[in-house]
Amino acid sequence: MKKTCSMLLALMLTFSLTACGSDSGGTAAQPDSPSQEASQPEGQQNENGQSASKDAETSGGVTLTLMGSKSWFKDVDSEVYQQFEEETGIKVELITNPDDMNNNIMGAKIATKELPDIVEYYNGGTGEAALLAEENFLDITNDPCLENVNQDLLDKFSNWDGVVYGFPIAGAQYWGIYYNKQIFSDLNLEIPKTFEDLETACQKIKDQGITPIYLAGGDVWPVETWLDTYWGSYIAAKTPDFWDQYAENKVKLADLPEAVECLERQNDFYKKGYFGETAMSDTWSGQFSALYEGTAAMLVFNDSCFGEGIEKYPDYAEKLGFMPFPVDGSDCYGVTSSNSLYINKNSEHIDEALQLFNFLARPDIVEKMYTAKQQSPWFDNVSIESLLPQIKEAQEAVREGKSGVSWFDFIPASYGNSSFEQIQEMFLGNCGPVDVLKAIDDEIAKNAKAQGIPGW
């Protein structure tokens, strides 16, 4: 679904995606704090706190500046960019924005035309709605760097009105539920196949004094991961034409029984204590130790946590399994967009930036990066032999058609932080599931009208 965007969106740029600090690269999002301004002093700060100029030069030649959210950059990224410098003499300087300010900073840079040479940002509907790509970024549709990129993924997430601007830098993402294997074994729990099975498992886990499902409500944005994953596992598969109708303003989320049921079930789980007693203050960073140590049994999110978890605990993946969100026994995983690199069309170093993209497309580099991140690559000519069995299983299921695309990749306009705030209000008893969906509908309608989208 293609959209026509306005500069208004670049200035507003607060999104409801759900992939916070993960290289999903969020897929999903680092929602910005409403109290923070969408401004940044001239000269971004890199990891060493040094100012990074777009025209910075080194003794070895050109320096490319690459901006993105801090938590998107892993150790392997630095290693690969160092290798690129050693082979070409071209340095890559990373401009790392605070996770909760990245959207605001990106919006400000787009609005003021003060972009670095390259930015890392989402692909899919979110990237399309935010980046104003035709005005700001280089068309790389026919560049050799894309020759081995999977065409289906490229068409689904990166082909914007027949043009490709982004080079994929993070893997295809699968959304489901992490679970602590030892807890499931100790309690003789089967992998849930239906929602009723999940509810039964949660009660048995809670009876043992263990938090059934970890929810980082203290960081606000994770409250929506339930909706995102549930939607991709069930609603998208059951209502495949929903977003086509929604784009034409013919249907509303609040009128979709499956969407209402989704939030009713989430609210019920909260009331029953299945998210634990401290769900509204728990933080995202705390989930790794909670699942690893067994103080929590499950987490609803995408597969990107494996790579980050392994950095913290080498045997992290051995302790955790990964399953589809069990709604109706269909064993569907949610599939979402991830991250891409975009070249500033006004950069003075376009040739060098394209050289970097083609370097990153080399099979040996793809294998190195995706092995370290434990992600399924977009590239058809590379097979990651050491990919975790949990991710391989999800990959095979998706190839067999057991998948649904999460809703935020197809929204016709942004909806700010409506869902985060309203879901919290729902938990507190101040509104109901229909109210949450209506708030999202209203925000989308307001922004779609402002953008001049036909039918709105």
Secondary structure, DSSP 8 states (H G I E B T S, - for coil): ------HHHHHH-------TTS-S--SS-----TTS-S---SSEEBTTS-EE-TT-EETTEEEEEEEEEGGG--HHHHHHHHHHHHHHS-EEEEEEE-GGGHHHHHHHHHHHT---SEEEEE-HHHHHHHH-HHHHB---TT-GGGTTB-HHHIIIIIEETTEE-EEE-S-BEEEEEEEEHHHHHHTT-----BHHHHHHHHHHHHHTT-EEEE--GGGSGGGGHHHHHHIIIIIHHH-TTHHHHHHTT---GGG-HHHHHHHHHHHHHHHTTTT-TTTTT--GGGHHHHHHHTSEEEEEEETTHHHHHHHH-TTHHHHEEEE---SBS---EEEE--EEEEEBTT-TTHHHHHHHHHHHTSHHHHHHHHHHHT-B-SBTT---TT--HHHHHHHHHHHTT-EEE-GGGS-SS--TTHHHHHHHHHHTTSS-HHHHHHHHHHHHHHHHHHTT-TT-
